Amino acid sequence: MVRTQSTMLPLGTHAPDFSLSETDGSTVSRDDFVGKRGLLMIFLCNHCPYVKHIADGLKQLADDYLAKGVAVVGVSSNDAASYPDDSPEKMKQEKLARGYAFPYLFDPTQETARAYHAACTPDFFLFDGSQRLVYRGQMDDSRPSNGKPVTGTDLRAALDRLLADEPPLEHQTPSLGCNIKWIPGAEPTYFNPTGTS
């Protein structure tokens, strides 16, 4: 596993378009969420220990803010040929097992990950009602081995500010996790791993 941080896409960036398949076979696109209070894009996968560590807290956070009118979308961009645990069929099983109420989409060409400059799992991108980026960074400072509880503090603060029509958080800490498993030889130029863990 290669420990990797968020690229910290510039605030104000407009949410890139996407059109991807959900685990039930339907197609979900960015424009499906026009008019929502916000759009939270989460790049995640099934097998990453960082994602597994926060999964229960992520489910609760998503449920809490879906109820407040924020759209939540999960995207797996891992190379499923090399990492079969991240295949669409396994994603379907994972969504059911975790009880995720949000779409869990497969990005087979990795074009959506590239468009968002996603680098790690988990990687979070929060957009406002105009689909402009207001937060990119960690869910909280809990990691699989640091003993800190999963609270969602950072991401919840960003979501609460969005819903209160307040300016974005001034201090945003990059997310940290496993690197997205790029198709061999196709790593994007922005990919900058920080080392193994």
N, C-alpha and C positions, 0 to 999 in steps of 0.2 A: 504494500500500500504506500502511496506517495502522498504525504500530507501537503495540502494545497490551500491557499487563501483565496477569497473572493478577489476579483479584479477591481472592484469598486467603480463600476460604470458611473459616469458623471450624472449627478442629480439633474433632473429636468429632461433627461432623455425620454423620448416618446417610446412607449412599449412597441417593440418590433412585432410585426404580424407573424402569425403562425396558423397552421391548419394541420392538426394531428389526430391520430386515431385514439379513442378511448378504449378501455379494456372490454367494453361491451360491443365494440365494432363501430360505434357512432363516430362522427367527426366533430371536433371542437376547434373553434377558431377564436382569435383575439376579439373580433368584432361581436362575438356572442355576448360579450361583457360590457358593451357600451351602455352607459347609463347607471352602472353600479357605483357605489360609494368609493370603491377602490378595487384594485386587482392585485392579488398577491400571487406571484409566480414562484414556485419552489422547485428547484432542480434537485432530485433525489433519486434513490435507487433502492433495490431490495437488500442487497448483500452488505452494504457499507456499514461498518460498526458505528460510525458517527450518526448515521441516520437511525439505525436500530436503537441507539442510546436515547434519542429524543422522540421516538415514534409516538409513544403514548401522549407525551406533552404536546406534540404537534397535532395529533388528532383532536385534543381538547381545545387547543388554540384555534384551529380551523373551525371547529363547531361553534365556538364562542363568537367569532367574527363573521361567519356565514350568516348567523342569526341577526347581525347588525347591518347586513347589506353589502358586505365586502365579498367579492368573488375570490375564490381560492382555486388554484390550478397546480397540480403536480406534474412534473415532466421527468421522464427518465431518458437520458441521452446516451447511456452506456452502450458500448459495442456488444450486443447480445450474442454475436457469433463466438466471441472470445470469453464472454461472461454469461453463460446460459441461465444463471440464477436471475438475470435481469431481462429475460425474454418477456414478450407480451403475455404469454400464458402464466408465467410466474408472477407478473405484475397483477394480473387479475386475481390470483390467489392471495397476494399480499394485501391488495385493497380490501378484499373481503375479510381477511383475518384481522386486519388493523381497524376495520370499521371506518375507513376514510369516506367522508361524505362528498369529497371534492373529486373532480375528474382527475384521473391518473393517466397521462398521455405518453405514448411512445414516440420518440424522435429518431427514427431509423437512420436518417442521413446526417444527423447531428447539426443540421442547419439552424435549428432553433437555438440550440446551445450556443452556437457561434454568434448568432444575431444578438443574443443577450450577454455575450461575453461571460457566460457561465464557465466556472472552472472547477468547482468542487461539489461534493454532496455531503451535507445540504448546502445550497446556495439560494438566498432569498432576495427577491426583487419586489418592492411594494410601489405600486403606481396609484396616483390619485384618480378622482373621477374623470379627469381629462386624459388619463393614461400617461401622465408624466411621472417620472421616477422621483420618489420622495425618500426612499430608504433602500439601502442595499447593505447587508451585513449579517451579523450573527443573530441567532434566535436568543441566545443568552451565553454566559461564559462557562456553561457545563460541558465537559468533555468526558469520553468514556473512562478515563483513568484519573480524573482530578478530584473526584469525590463531591463535587458541587451539585446541588439539586437542579433538575430541569424545571425552570420556571417560565421561560419565554419572555423574561423581563425586557430585553432590548426590543424585540419585535413587537411585543404588546405596547410598549411605550410609543413606538412609531405609529402603530395602528390607532391608538387612542388619540394621538395628535392629529392624524389624518381625519378622524371622525369628528374632532372638535374644530376643524378648520384652522388649526394652528400650523406655524411653519415647521418644516422638517427638523428633526434632531440635528444639532450642530455636530455632535460627536457620534460617529458611527464606526463601530469596530467590525473589521472584516470577518466573515464567516470562515470557519476552518473545517476541513474534512478530507475525505479521500478525493483524489483527482478524478474527474470524469474520465472514463475509460474510452479514449479516443480510438477510432479505427486506425490500425497501425500505419504510420507514415503520414497521418492526416492531422496531427496536433496543430491547433491554431497558433498563430504567432504570439498571442497574448498569454499562452500557457506558461506559467512560471512556478513550478513546484518548489516548496520550501524544504523538502527533505522527507525522509522516512520517519515513521513513528510506530 
